[in-house]
Amino acid sequence: MKYKVLALSVVAVALYSCSSKSSIPTAEVPKEKVLSPELAEGKSLYENSCARCHQLYNAKDFSAEQWKPIVQRMQKKARLDDAQGLKIYNYLTMN
């Protein structure tokens, strides 16, 4: 009788260890976006120039049309040229 219970236990453990682990939740690793050199420069300009004076907005807070006057107005205050402002705008509206 002891051997039957022991054998049944061994079989149960073996089956359990071989079962799929799909029910165990796994943490998804977010994929980091690869930015072109121009977009990377726009991100750097946005984070370094704009954060000097205020908290940064999420790029998705505004549409591309809404970002245009915001970037134009703020580039003057940050003393950025048009090329730098365009890089920031392209970074903010890349999606």
Secondary structure, 3 states (H helix, E strand, C coil): CHHHHHHHHHHHHHHHHHCCCCCCCCCCCCCCCCCCHHHHHHHHHHHHHHHHCCCCCCHHHCCHHHHHHHHHHHHHHCCCCHHHHHHHHHHHCCC
